[in-house]
Amino acid sequence: MKIKWLGHASFLITSEDGLKIITDPYSVGGGINYGRIEETADIVTVSHKHGDHNNVASVKGKPEIVDARGATKVKGVDFKGIASYHDEAAGQQRGPNTILCFTLDGMRICHLGDLGHQLEGSKIAEIGEVDILLVPVGGFFTIGAKVATTVCQALNPKVVIPMHYKTAKCDYPIAGVDDFLKGRKDVRWLDASETEFKKDQLPAVTQTVVLNHDR
C-alpha cells in the first residue's frame, strides 16, 4: 500500500491492487495553498463538511463518497465511521467530525479528520486496533501536540503520520509539526510526499513518519 500526502488532511492511499482512496480533499484558497487536487480515486472519505475537507468535486473518476457513521462497505472495503467533534464543546463551536477507519492490504488505517478533543475510553475501544494513524497536530482548529500525543499513546498504532499543521503552503493560525515531534523516539523525515507500507514490515514500536509537503 502506498500513502501520498496531498496536503493538509488529504492523502491518496493506493492498495496493491490499484484501488485508490482520497481522504478529506481540500479546496485551494483561504489559507490553503497546496496544489489543486487532480488525482483520480475510486473512493473519497470526508470527515466533515468544511471546505478544506470536502472538495469531492475536485477528485476525478466519479468516486463513491464515504462520510457516514457506522459500518459501510464500498468497493470491497469495510469502513467504520465513529462520531466525534471538531471542538471541545461537543460540536457547538465547529460542528461534528467523523473518524474513519478502514482496512487495506491487511493494514488498518484510521483518519481522525479534524478531531478537536481528547478521546474517551469508549471511543478508543470503538476505534480498536490501528496500524497507521493519520492525526491532526496543529491545534487551534483541532487537537494540538499535547492531546495528539495522548491520543497516539492510547491508540498505540504501528505508524503515526501527522497532518493538519502549518507549512509554507498552509497559512492557517496553527502550529507546525515540530512541537508534536519533540520527545518522539523514532521519527522518519522523508524527502518525498509518498511512501509504501507492507503489513509484515510495519515497525514493532510506534514510528512517526513525516511526509514532504512540497506539492
LOPAFI-799825 format. One record per atom (N, C-alpha, C): z, y, x; residue number from 1. Coordinates in pm, 1 decimal. Atoms other than C-alpha are relative to their C-alpha. Layout:
ATOM        c3        c2        c1  resi
ATOM         Z         Y         X   NUM
...
REM end
This chain:
ATOM        c3        c2        c1  resi
ATOM       0.0    -118.7      83.5     1
ATOM       0.0       0.0       0.0     1
ATOM       0.0     125.1      88.0     1
ATOM       4.8    -126.6     -71.9     2
ATOM     -85.3     348.8     120.1     2
ATOM      58.7     110.6     -86.8     2
ATOM     -54.1    -116.7      69.2     3
ATOM     102.8     666.3      28.1     3
ATOM     -47.0     124.3      73.5     3
ATOM      49.2    -125.6     -55.5     4
ATOM     -58.7    1004.4      83.0     4
ATOM      66.0     115.7     -72.4     4
ATOM     -61.9    -117.6      59.9     5
ATOM     130.5    1327.4      26.2     5
ATOM    -107.0     106.0     -22.0     5
ATOM      97.1    -104.2      32.0     6
ATOM     -95.0    1573.4    -152.9     6
ATOM      63.4     138.0       8.4     6
ATOM     -75.1    -123.9      -3.3     7
ATOM     175.0    1840.3    -155.1     7
ATOM     100.0       4.2    -113.3     7
ATOM    -103.5     -21.2     100.8     8
ATOM     487.4    1941.5    -349.1     8
ATOM      59.4    -134.6     -42.2     8
ATOM     -51.5     130.3      44.7     9
ATOM     582.3    1634.9    -560.6     9
ATOM    -113.2     -96.3     -32.2     9
ATOM     118.2      80.0      32.4    10
ATOM     232.2    1489.8    -575.6    10
ATOM     -39.0     -91.9     115.3    10
ATOM      41.5     102.1     -96.9    11
ATOM     138.3    1167.8    -396.6    11
ATOM    -114.8     -80.8     -58.2    11
ATOM     101.8      97.6      36.2    12
ATOM    -167.0     944.0    -403.9    12
ATOM      45.8    -133.5      56.9    12
ATOM     -49.7     131.8     -40.0    13
ATOM     -46.2     583.7    -395.7    13
ATOM    -107.9    -102.5     -31.1    13
ATOM     112.6      92.7      13.6    14
ATOM    -311.8     317.0    -338.5    14
ATOM      44.4    -141.4      32.5    14
ATOM     -39.0     138.9     -21.9    15
ATOM    -249.0     -55.4    -376.7    15
ATOM    -100.4     -69.8      90.9    15
ATOM      90.1      78.0     -85.0    16
ATOM    -403.2    -320.9    -156.2    16
ATOM    -128.4     -35.8     -72.4    16
ATOM     118.6      31.6      80.6    17
ATOM    -644.4    -398.3    -441.5    17
ATOM     -79.9     123.6     -39.1    17
ATOM      75.5    -122.1      26.5    18
ATOM    -751.8     -35.2    -464.8    18
ATOM      41.1      78.1    -122.9    18
ATOM     -49.6     -77.5     114.2    19
ATOM    -557.5      76.0    -773.1    19
ATOM      62.5     128.9      51.5    19
ATOM     -46.6    -130.1     -47.1    20
ATOM    -480.4     446.3    -739.6    20
ATOM      89.4      66.6    -104.6    20
ATOM     -95.6     -71.5      84.5    21
ATOM    -178.3     628.4    -883.1    21
ATOM      28.8     134.6      63.1    21
ATOM     -39.1    -133.6     -46.3    22
ATOM    -120.1    1003.1    -852.7    22
ATOM     123.3      43.2     -78.0    22
ATOM    -122.6     -47.3      63.1    23
ATOM     226.4    1141.3    -920.8    23
ATOM      -1.5     152.4     -11.1    23
ATOM     -26.5    -143.2      21.4    24
ATOM     302.2    1488.8   -1063.2    24
ATOM    -104.8      93.6      61.4    24
ATOM     102.9     -88.5     -56.5    25
ATOM     -30.2    1666.5    -992.3    25
ATOM      29.7     147.1     -30.6    25
ATOM     -34.2    -141.8      12.0    26
ATOM      22.5    2038.7    -933.5    26
ATOM    -123.2      84.9     -30.8    26
ATOM     103.0    -103.1      11.4    27
ATOM    -178.6    2346.6   -1026.5    27
ATOM      16.6      95.5     117.2    27
ATOM      -4.3     -94.9    -111.4    28
ATOM    -267.1    2581.1    -741.3    28
ATOM      27.2     139.3     -54.0    28
ATOM     -34.0    -134.9      41.0    29
ATOM    -117.5    2928.8    -767.4    29
ATOM     146.7      12.8     -33.6    29
ATOM    -139.1     -22.8      34.3    30
ATOM     216.2    3087.2    -847.9    30
ATOM      98.0     -47.2     105.2    30
ATOM     -84.9      46.4    -109.2    31
ATOM     355.7    2990.6    -510.0    31
ATOM     -40.7    -135.0      55.4    31
ATOM      51.4     128.3     -48.7    32
ATOM     177.8    2655.0    -475.6    32
ATOM    -138.6      22.8      59.0    32
ATOM     125.0     -29.9     -70.0    33
ATOM     -95.3    2693.5    -215.6    33
ATOM     -57.6    -119.6      74.3    33
ATOM      63.0     119.9     -54.9    34
ATOM    -173.7    2334.4    -125.2    34
ATOM    -143.8      -7.9     -50.5    34
ATOM     137.8      15.1      43.6    35
ATOM    -536.3    2226.9    -155.6    35
ATOM      -8.7     -53.8    -141.7    35
ATOM      19.4      48.7     136.1    36
ATOM    -671.7    2159.7    -501.4    36
ATOM      -8.9    -152.8      -0.6    36
ATOM       5.3     145.7      12.8    37
ATOM    -628.9    1801.3    -616.1    37
ATOM    -137.3     -38.2     -52.8    37
ATOM     134.4      42.1      38.5    38
ATOM    -974.6    1647.4    -626.6    38
ATOM     -16.3    -151.5       8.7    38
ATOM       4.6     144.9     -11.2    39
ATOM    -883.7    1281.7    -584.2    39
ATOM     -22.7     -66.8    -135.0    39
ATOM      18.7      84.1     117.8    40
ATOM    -972.3    1007.5    -830.7    40
ATOM     119.1     -94.6     -12.6    40
ATOM    -111.3      92.4      20.8    41
ATOM    -698.3     794.4    -986.2    41
ATOM     -21.1     -81.9    -125.8    41
ATOM       0.4      85.3     119.0    42
ATOM    -655.1     512.2   -1234.6    42
ATOM     115.0      36.2     -93.3    42
ATOM    -121.7     -33.5      74.4    43
ATOM    -308.2     627.9   -1342.4    43
ATOM      57.4     128.9      56.8    43
ATOM     -73.5    -118.7     -41.6    44
ATOM    -123.6     959.6   -1332.1    44
ATOM     138.6      -5.2     -63.5    44
ATOM    -134.8      -9.3      54.5    45
ATOM     253.8     985.0   -1370.4    45
ATOM      42.3     146.5      -3.8    45
ATOM     -45.8    -138.2      19.6    46
ATOM     415.2    1305.3   -1497.9    46
ATOM     149.2      -3.1     -33.6    46
ATOM    -144.7       1.3      21.3    47
ATOM     789.0    1367.8   -1471.0    47
ATOM      45.1     102.4    -103.1    47
ATOM     -32.2    -102.6      98.7    48
ATOM     791.8    1682.9   -1686.5    48
ATOM    -119.7      92.0     -14.5    48
ATOM     118.4     -74.0      42.6    49
ATOM     562.3    1942.0   -1837.8    49
ATOM     -21.6     134.0      70.0    49
ATOM      22.3    -125.8     -71.0    50
ATOM     584.0    2227.9   -1587.0    50
ATOM    -133.0      -5.0      76.6    50
ATOM     135.0      -6.3     -56.0    51
ATOM     254.2    2345.6   -1438.1    51
ATOM     -14.4     -51.1     141.2    51
ATOM       8.9      51.5    -137.2    52
ATOM     339.5    2242.7   -1083.2    52
ATOM      21.7    -151.1       6.2    52
ATOM     -20.6     144.9       4.7    53
ATOM     380.0    1881.7   -1200.4    53
ATOM     -89.3     -72.6    -100.2    53
ATOM      73.0      71.0     106.5    54
ATOM     146.9    1809.4   -1492.8    54
ATOM    -146.3      41.9     -12.6    54
ATOM     141.2     -39.2       3.5    55
ATOM    -202.2    1924.8   -1397.3    55
ATOM     -89.6    -124.1       0.3    55
ATOM      75.3     125.3      10.9    56
ATOM    -355.4    1598.4   -1514.4    56
ATOM    -150.4      25.4      -1.6    56
ATOM     142.5     -32.0      12.3    57
ATOM    -688.5    1769.3   -1582.1    57
ATOM     -69.9       8.0     135.6    57
ATOM      60.8     -11.0    -133.3    58
ATOM    -743.0    1810.6   -1206.7    58
ATOM     -37.5    -135.7      58.5    58
ATOM      20.4     133.4     -56.7    59
ATOM    -745.1    1434.3   -1145.7    59
ATOM    -126.7     -61.5     -57.0    59
ATOM     126.0      59.6      42.1    60
ATOM   -1084.1    1267.4   -1157.1    60
ATOM      18.1    -147.8     -35.8    60
ATOM      -0.3     142.3      30.4    61
ATOM   -1160.2     925.6   -1301.1    61
ATOM      54.4     -37.7    -136.0    61
ATOM     -54.4      26.7     133.6    62
ATOM   -1018.6     958.3   -1655.4    62
ATOM     121.6     -93.1       6.9    62
ATOM    -117.3      86.5     -16.7    63
ATOM    -678.4     818.9   -1556.8    63
ATOM      84.6      -9.4    -127.1    63
ATOM     -99.6      12.7     106.2    64
ATOM    -423.1     687.2   -1802.1    64
ATOM     127.3      71.3      44.8    64
ATOM    -118.5     -79.8     -30.8    65
ATOM    -109.2     901.3   -1821.7    65
ATOM     125.8     -78.5     -32.6    65
ATOM    -131.3      61.0      22.3    66
ATOM     242.6     763.8   -1783.5    66
ATOM     103.9     110.4       9.9    66
ATOM    -102.7    -104.4       1.1    67
ATOM     512.5    1010.3   -1886.2    67
ATOM     114.9     -33.0     -93.9    67
ATOM     -99.0      37.6     101.6    68
ATOM     726.3     819.6   -2135.7    68
ATOM     122.7     -65.4      62.3    68
ATOM    -121.0      70.2     -39.6    69
ATOM    1079.1     694.6   -2105.7    69
ATOM      -4.2    -142.0     -55.3    69
ATOM       3.9     139.4      39.7    70
ATOM    1143.0     324.6   -2134.4    70
ATOM    -107.2     -75.9      75.6    70
ATOM      94.6      87.6     -69.0    71
ATOM     912.8      39.9   -2033.7    71
ATOM    -142.3      22.7     -50.3    71
ATOM     142.1     -15.9      31.0    72
ATOM     536.2      89.3   -2019.1    72
ATOM     -80.2     -83.2      99.1    72
ATOM      87.5      75.6     -89.2    73
ATOM     267.5    -138.7   -1880.5    73
ATOM    -140.4      58.4      -8.6    73
ATOM     131.5     -62.3      -5.2    74
ATOM     -58.5      25.2   -1769.4    74
ATOM     -79.4     -62.3     114.4    74
ATOM      88.4      60.6     -99.7    75
ATOM    -343.8    -149.8   -1588.7    75
ATOM      72.5    -102.1      87.0    75
ATOM     -70.9     107.7     -68.6    76
ATOM    -112.3    -435.8   -1497.3    76
ATOM     123.3      43.0      76.8    76
ATOM    -116.3     -50.5     -73.1    77
ATOM     159.9    -212.8   -1351.1    77
ATOM     111.8      29.6     -99.7    77
ATOM    -115.9     -23.7      85.3    78
ATOM     507.6    -211.4   -1508.8    78
ATOM      71.7     127.7      43.9    78
ATOM     -68.4    -126.3     -26.4    79
ATOM     656.7     138.2   -1529.5    79
ATOM     130.2       4.7     -79.7    79
ATOM    -126.4     -22.9      68.4    80
ATOM    1010.6     234.6   -1620.9    80
ATOM      33.6     147.9       9.8    80
ATOM     -35.8    -141.0       3.6    81
ATOM    1087.2     590.4   -1728.9    81
ATOM     146.0      16.1     -37.2    81
ATOM    -144.6     -14.6      17.3    82
ATOM    1450.5     697.6   -1703.8    82
ATOM      33.5     146.3     -26.3    82
ATOM     -32.7    -136.5      40.9    83
ATOM    1588.5    1004.4   -1879.7    83
ATOM      94.0      67.6      99.3    83
ATOM     -85.7     -82.3     -84.0    84
ATOM    1736.7    1278.6   -1664.5    84
ATOM     -30.1     145.2     -34.0    84
ATOM      17.7    -141.5      29.3    85
ATOM    1741.3    1657.8   -1645.0    85
ATOM     -47.5      76.8     123.1    85
ATOM      53.9     -88.6    -102.9    86
ATOM    1578.8    1938.8   -1446.7    86
ATOM     108.0      94.7      54.3    86
ATOM    -106.7     -91.4     -39.1    87
ATOM    1914.7    2113.9   -1404.7    87
ATOM     134.7     -69.0     -17.2    87
ATOM    -135.5      55.1      11.3    88
ATOM    2291.2    2063.5   -1404.4    88
ATOM      62.4      28.2    -136.0    88
ATOM     -51.8     -37.2     131.5    89
ATOM    2326.8    2184.3   -1764.5    89
ATOM     -64.4     -82.6    -110.6    89
ATOM      57.5      93.2      98.5    90
ATOM    2181.0    1880.3   -1944.7    90
ATOM    -131.1      51.6     -58.1    90
ATOM     132.2     -44.4      40.8    91
ATOM    1839.3    2042.2   -1959.7    91
ATOM      -4.7     135.2     -68.3    91
ATOM      -2.0    -127.4      70.6    92
ATOM    1949.8    2371.1   -2115.3    92
ATOM     -69.7     111.3      77.4    92
ATOM      62.0    -104.3     -82.3    93
ATOM    1808.3    2573.4   -1823.7    93
ATOM    -148.4     -25.9      25.1    93
ATOM     138.8      28.6     -36.7    94
ATOM    1487.3    2395.0   -1725.5    94
ATOM     -57.9    -122.1     -71.1    94
ATOM      55.3     107.5      80.4    95
ATOM    1449.2    2106.6   -1967.7    95
ATOM      22.3    -139.6      56.3    95
ATOM     -16.3     139.5     -40.4    96
ATOM    1423.7    1729.5   -1933.3    96
ATOM     -85.5     -36.1     121.6    96
ATOM      74.8      56.1    -112.9    97
ATOM    1297.2    1525.9   -1639.3    97
ATOM       1.5    -151.4     -14.9    97
ATOM       7.9     145.8       8.3    98
ATOM    1179.6    1165.9   -1632.2    98
ATOM     -18.2     -59.2     139.3    98
ATOM      11.3      77.4    -124.0    99
ATOM    1244.4     946.9   -1329.6    99
ATOM     -92.9    -117.1     -28.7    99
ATOM      95.8     108.8      24.0   100
ATOM     956.8     699.1   -1297.0   100
ATOM       3.8    -101.1     113.5   100
ATOM      -4.5     109.8     -96.6   101
ATOM     987.8     362.8   -1124.0   101
ATOM    -109.8    -100.0     -32.9   101
ATOM     102.7     101.9      20.2   102
ATOM     716.2     103.2   -1074.4   102
ATOM     -13.2     -84.3     125.5   102
ATOM      17.1      92.8    -112.0   103
ATOM     626.3    -190.6    -853.1   103
ATOM    -147.7     -16.4      31.8   103
ATOM     137.3      14.5     -48.3   104
ATOM     309.6    -208.5    -645.1   104
ATOM       3.5     -79.3     130.1   104
ATOM       4.9      84.9    -120.2   105
ATOM     225.0    -475.8    -385.5   105
ATOM     138.9     -52.7      37.0   105
ATOM    -131.9      57.4     -23.4   106
ATOM     574.4    -617.4    -427.4   106
ATOM     107.2      98.6      38.3   106
ATOM     -95.9    -103.0     -39.1   107
ATOM     744.7    -287.3    -346.5   107
ATOM      31.7      90.0    -119.1   107
ATOM     -42.9     -83.7     112.1   108
ATOM     947.6     -89.5    -599.2   108
ATOM      11.5     145.8      46.1   108
ATOM       5.4    -141.8     -32.5   109
ATOM     880.4     282.8    -588.7   109
ATOM      74.3      77.3    -108.5   109
ATOM     -70.0     -85.6      94.3   110
ATOM    1099.9     546.3    -751.4   110
ATOM     -31.8     145.5      32.4   110
ATOM      31.4    -142.8     -12.6   111
ATOM     975.8     904.3    -803.0   111
ATOM     100.0      75.0     -87.5   111
ATOM    -108.0     -66.1      72.6   112
ATOM    1268.0    1127.8    -900.6   112
ATOM     -45.3     125.5     -73.9   112
ATOM      47.4    -119.9      66.9   113
ATOM    1049.3    1412.8   -1026.1   113
ATOM      79.0     121.9      44.1   113
ATOM     -80.2    -118.2     -30.2   114
ATOM    1237.5    1743.2   -1046.3   114
ATOM     144.9     -22.5     -43.4   114
ATOM    -139.3      29.2      30.7   115
ATOM    1579.7    1586.3   -1068.6   115
ATOM      87.3     119.0      39.3   115
ATOM     -80.5    -118.1     -27.0   116
ATOM    1834.8    1866.6   -1095.7   116
ATOM     149.3     -24.2       1.9   116
ATOM    -142.8      28.9       8.3   117
ATOM    2170.5    1688.8   -1094.4   117
ATOM      31.7    -132.0      69.1   117
ATOM     -46.8     126.8     -54.7   118
ATOM    2376.1    1411.5    -944.3   118
ATOM     -22.7    -111.0    -102.2   118
ATOM      20.7     113.6      90.0   119
ATOM    2304.6    1067.6   -1090.0   119
ATOM     130.6     -77.1     -16.5   119
ATOM    -119.7      78.8      24.6   120
ATOM    2596.1     893.9   -1257.5   120
ATOM     -30.4    -148.6      19.3   120
ATOM      14.7     141.8     -29.4   121
ATOM    2657.9     525.7   -1206.5   121
ATOM     -91.6     -73.9     -94.3   121
ATOM      85.1      69.6      96.0   122
ATOM    2480.8     419.7   -1525.9   122
ATOM    -147.7      21.9      30.6   122
ATOM     139.5     -28.6     -35.5   123
ATOM    2159.3     589.4   -1411.0   123
ATOM     -39.5     -73.2     128.1   123
ATOM      25.7      75.9    -123.1   124
ATOM    2186.5     432.9   -1065.5   124
ATOM     -29.0    -146.2     -35.0   124
ATOM      19.8     139.4      42.2   125
ATOM    2217.2      92.5   -1233.9   125
ATOM    -131.9     -16.1     -73.8   125
ATOM     124.7       6.9      75.5   126
ATOM    1924.5     168.3   -1464.2   126
ATOM    -121.0       3.3      92.0   126
ATOM     109.4      -5.6     -97.9   127
ATOM    1703.3     257.1   -1169.3   127
ATOM     -10.5    -132.8      73.7   127
ATOM      -1.5     130.0     -66.4   128
ATOM    1806.7     -59.1    -988.0   128
ATOM     -45.8       6.1     144.5   128
ATOM      41.8      10.9    -140.0   129
ATOM    1667.0    -175.0    -656.9   129
ATOM    -121.0      89.3      27.4   129
ATOM     109.1     -88.7     -39.2   130
ATOM    1440.3      71.5    -476.4   130
ATOM     -41.0     -30.1     143.5   130
ATOM      51.7      14.5    -136.3   131
ATOM    1218.4       9.5    -175.9   131
ATOM     -38.5     135.7      58.3   131
ATOM      48.3    -129.4     -48.7   132
ATOM    1057.7     354.8    -147.0   132
ATOM      41.3     107.0    -100.7   132
ATOM     -52.5    -106.3      85.1   133
ATOM    1229.3     665.2    -285.3   133
ATOM     -66.9     132.3      34.0   133
ATOM      60.2    -131.6     -14.4   134
ATOM    1042.4     993.2    -337.1   134
ATOM      97.2      99.9     -60.8   134
ATOM    -115.1     -78.0      42.3   135
ATOM    1317.4    1254.2    -356.6   135
ATOM     -18.1     149.3      27.5   135
ATOM       4.5    -144.1     -25.1   136
ATOM    1320.1    1633.9    -405.6   136
ATOM     121.8      42.9      81.5   136
ATOM    -111.0     -39.0     -88.1   137
ATOM    1534.2    1808.2    -142.9   137
ATOM      13.8     151.1      15.8   137
ATOM       5.5    -143.1     -27.1   138
ATOM    1455.6    2182.0    -162.8   138
ATOM     105.7      84.4     -68.4   138
ATOM    -101.0     -77.0      69.1   139
ATOM    1729.5    2290.1    -403.6   139
ATOM     -59.6     106.6     -91.7   139
ATOM      31.1    -109.9      90.7   140
ATOM    1726.1    2588.1    -643.4   140
ATOM     -56.1     -50.3    -132.4   140
ATOM      56.9      57.1     121.7   141
ATOM    1492.3    2422.8    -896.9   141
ATOM      38.0    -146.8     -17.2   141
ATOM     -32.2     143.0      -0.3   142
ATOM    1601.1    2068.6    -805.5   142
ATOM     128.1     -22.3      80.0   142
ATOM    -110.4      28.9     -91.2   143
ATOM    1877.4    1893.8    -617.9   143
ATOM     -37.2      45.5     140.9   143
ATOM      20.0     -40.6    -137.8   144
ATOM    1922.2    2018.6    -264.2   144
ATOM      40.9    -109.6      96.0   144
ATOM     -23.0      98.0    -105.9   145
ATOM    2000.8    1847.1      63.4   145
ATOM     125.8     -83.5     -23.2   145
ATOM    -127.0      71.6      13.5   146
ATOM    2363.3    1756.9     -13.3   146
ATOM      -4.9    -104.0    -110.6   146
ATOM       5.4      95.0     112.0   147
ATOM    2307.9    1598.7    -354.7   147
ATOM    -107.8    -105.0      24.2   147
ATOM     107.0      96.1     -30.0   148
ATOM    1980.1    1439.5    -242.2   148
ATOM      50.8    -109.3      93.8   148
ATOM     -58.0      97.5     -92.5   149
ATOM    2170.7    1271.1      40.1   149
ATOM      89.6     -97.5     -74.2   149
ATOM     -87.9      86.5      80.0   150
ATOM    2429.6    1138.4    -206.4   150
ATOM     -80.1     -95.8     -86.3   150
ATOM      86.3      84.6      82.4   151
ATOM    2155.3    1007.9    -435.9   151
ATOM     -63.0    -110.4      85.1   151
ATOM      60.1      99.6     -90.4   152
ATOM    1986.4     833.7    -141.7   152
ATOM     101.1    -107.2      38.2   152
ATOM    -103.4      96.8     -36.0   153
ATOM    2313.4     671.6     -41.4   153
ATOM      29.2     -94.7    -115.9   153
ATOM     -29.4      82.7     117.1   154
ATOM    2370.9     547.3    -395.4   154
ATOM    -111.5    -100.0     -28.5   154
ATOM     113.5      88.1      29.6   155
ATOM    2020.8     403.0    -437.9   155
ATOM     -33.2     -92.7     116.2   155
ATOM      16.9      82.5    -120.0   156
ATOM    2005.2     269.8     -79.6   156
ATOM    -141.1     -58.1      14.6   156
ATOM     136.9      51.5     -15.7   157
ATOM    1624.2     244.5     -52.1   157
ATOM     -28.9     -39.6     143.4   157
ATOM      43.5      32.9    -135.0   158
ATOM    1442.5      99.8     245.5   158
ATOM     -63.2     122.4      67.4   158
ATOM      71.1    -116.9     -51.7   159
ATOM    1235.6     418.5     285.4   159
ATOM      26.9     118.6     -91.4   159
ATOM     -14.6    -125.6      73.2   160
ATOM    1302.6     778.5     180.5   160
ATOM    -111.6      93.9      43.1   160
ATOM     102.1    -100.6     -30.0   161
ATOM    1016.8    1029.0     157.1   161
ATOM      39.7     128.3     -72.1   161
ATOM     -37.2    -126.2      64.8   162
ATOM    1133.7    1387.9      94.0   162
ATOM    -121.1      73.6     -54.5   162
ATOM     106.9     -77.4      63.7   163
ATOM     929.5    1615.0    -131.4   163
ATOM      61.5     125.3     -61.9   163
ATOM     -45.3    -119.0      73.9   164
ATOM     951.1    1943.1    -324.1   164
ATOM      91.5      86.6      86.7   164
ATOM     -72.6     -90.9     -88.3   165
ATOM    1066.2    2157.2     -31.9   165
ATOM     -96.1     107.0      52.7   165
ATOM      79.8    -113.4     -45.0   166
ATOM     946.9    2481.1     121.8   166
ATOM     -83.5     -36.6     122.6   166
ATOM      89.6      15.1    -114.0   167
ATOM     647.1    2466.0     354.7   167
ATOM     -82.0     128.3      10.7   167
ATOM      87.0    -116.9     -13.6   168
ATOM     388.5    2715.5     475.7   168
ATOM     -91.3      16.0    -121.4   168
ATOM      88.2      -4.6     116.3   169
ATOM     195.3    2629.7     159.9   169
ATOM      76.1      -7.7    -132.0   169
ATOM     -82.3      -8.0     121.0   170
ATOM     483.3    2649.5     -85.8   170
ATOM      90.1     121.7      12.2   170
ATOM     -72.9    -125.7      -7.4   171
ATOM     622.5    2997.5    -148.3   171
ATOM     121.3       4.2     -92.7   171
ATOM    -115.5       2.7      89.2   172
ATOM     896.7    2888.7    -388.5   172
ATOM     127.7      36.9      77.2   172
ATOM    -126.2     -35.7     -66.7   173
ATOM    1250.1    3017.3    -312.1   173
ATOM      90.2    -121.9      19.0   173
ATOM     -73.2     124.2     -23.0   174
ATOM    1361.6    2674.2    -198.0   174
ATOM      13.4     -22.4     150.3   174
ATOM     -24.3      28.5    -140.9   175
ATOM    1483.2    2529.2     130.9   175
ATOM    -107.7     -91.9      56.8   175
ATOM      87.7      93.8     -69.1   176
ATOM    1275.8    2346.1     388.2   176
ATOM      65.7    -137.0       9.3   176
ATOM     -48.1     138.0      -7.0   177
ATOM    1328.5    1984.2     480.0   177
ATOM     111.5     -20.3     102.5   177
ATOM     -89.8      22.0    -113.6   178
ATOM    1549.1    2039.3     787.2   178
ATOM     144.1     -28.4     -40.4   178
ATOM    -138.6      23.7      41.4   179
ATOM    1883.7    2058.4     604.2   179
ATOM      20.1    -143.7     -47.0   179
ATOM      -9.6     137.8      48.4   180
ATOM    1815.7    1724.3     440.0   180
ATOM      -0.4     -99.8     115.5   180
ATOM      15.1      93.7    -111.0   181
ATOM    1731.4    1565.0     773.6   181
ATOM     118.8      -0.8      95.6   181
ATOM    -113.8      -7.8     -90.5   182
ATOM    2049.5    1674.3     952.5   182
ATOM      90.8    -121.7     -15.8   182
ATOM     -90.6     114.3       1.4   183
ATOM    2257.3    1371.9    1047.2   183
ATOM     -64.2    -132.0     -38.3   183
ATOM      66.7     125.6      36.9   184
ATOM    1999.7    1117.7     931.1   184
ATOM     -37.2     -76.0     127.8   184
ATOM       9.2      76.8    -123.5   185
ATOM    1979.0     837.2    1185.7   185
ATOM    -141.0     -44.8      34.9   185
ATOM     133.7      54.4     -27.3   186
ATOM    1623.0     707.5    1150.6   186
ATOM    -102.9      85.5     -73.4   186
ATOM      97.3     -91.4      59.2   187
ATOM    1364.2     979.6    1089.1   187
ATOM    -132.3     -12.4      73.7   187
ATOM     135.0       5.2     -56.8   188
ATOM     989.9     939.7    1143.8   188
ATOM     -78.6     121.6     -47.4   188
ATOM      88.5    -112.6      29.9   189
ATOM     785.3    1259.2    1161.5   189
ATOM    -142.6     -45.3      27.2   189
ATOM     137.6      44.1     -16.1   190
ATOM     420.0    1175.8    1103.4   190
ATOM     -93.9     120.0       9.0   190
ATOM     101.3    -105.2     -11.1   191
ATOM     123.0    1389.9    1206.2   191
ATOM     -99.6      -6.8    -115.1   191
ATOM      95.3      20.5     108.9   192
ATOM     -72.4    1251.3     911.7   192
ATOM      68.5      17.6    -134.8   192
ATOM     -52.9     -12.1     136.1   193
ATOM     -32.4    1305.1     538.5   193
ATOM      10.2    -136.0     -68.3   193
ATOM       4.4     132.9      60.8   194
ATOM     -80.3     932.6     473.8   194
ATOM      57.7    -104.5      92.9   194
ATOM     -49.1     112.7     -77.4   195
ATOM      94.6     618.6     586.4   195
ATOM      -7.2    -126.0     -85.3   195
ATOM      14.7     128.1      69.1   196
ATOM      91.6     249.2     495.3   196
ATOM     130.0     -78.3       6.9   196
ATOM    -120.7      82.6       6.4   197
ATOM     372.6      18.4     387.6   197
ATOM     -36.9    -141.2     -42.9   197
ATOM      13.5     139.6      39.9   198
ATOM     392.1    -359.8     362.2   198
ATOM     140.6     -54.8     -25.6   198
ATOM    -130.1      50.2      42.6   199
ATOM     675.2    -545.7     191.0   199
ATOM      75.9     -66.4     114.2   199
ATOM     -68.9      74.8    -105.0   200
ATOM     751.9    -771.2     486.9   200
ATOM      24.3      81.5     126.6   200
ATOM     -20.8     -85.2    -117.0   201
ATOM     754.8    -476.9     728.7   201
ATOM      90.8     119.1     -29.8   201
ATOM     -91.1    -108.8      32.7   202
ATOM     997.4    -248.3     549.0   202
ATOM     124.6      -7.5      88.1   202
ATOM    -118.0       1.1     -87.9   203
ATOM    1297.2    -142.9     761.9   203
ATOM     121.6     -60.6     -68.3   203
ATOM    -121.5      61.5      53.7   204
ATOM    1628.3    -322.5     719.6   204
ATOM     102.8     106.2     -37.6   204
ATOM     -89.9    -111.6      25.7   205
ATOM    1818.2       8.3     727.2   205
ATOM     -84.7     120.4     -41.1   205
ATOM      77.6    -110.2      55.7   206
ATOM    1707.8     319.6     538.0   206
ATOM     -64.7      88.0     107.0   206
ATOM      77.0     -85.8     -89.5   207
ATOM    1436.3     511.6     720.6   207
ATOM     -56.7     116.8     -80.3   207
ATOM      57.6    -117.9      63.8   208
ATOM    1326.6     865.6     634.3   208
ATOM    -135.2      30.2      63.8   208
ATOM     135.7     -26.5     -46.9   209
ATOM     953.8     934.0     662.8   209
ATOM     -43.0     137.6     -49.4   209
ATOM      45.0    -135.2      34.4   210
ATOM     835.0    1296.1     672.4   210
ATOM    -150.8       6.9      21.9   210
ATOM     145.7      -4.9      -8.9   211
ATOM     466.4    1327.5     594.8   211
ATOM     -46.5     142.9      30.4   211
ATOM      57.8    -129.4     -36.0   212
ATOM     250.0    1610.7     729.7   212
ATOM     -52.7      69.3    -125.1   212
ATOM      40.9     -74.5     118.9   213
ATOM     168.6    1887.4     479.9   213
ATOM    -116.2      96.2      27.8   213
ATOM     111.1     -89.6     -33.3   214
ATOM    -135.5    2048.6     646.1   214
ATOM    -121.8     -32.6     -83.4   214
ATOM     109.6      31.8      91.9   215
ATOM    -354.3    1994.1     342.9   215
ATOM     -63.2     128.2     -51.3   215
REM end
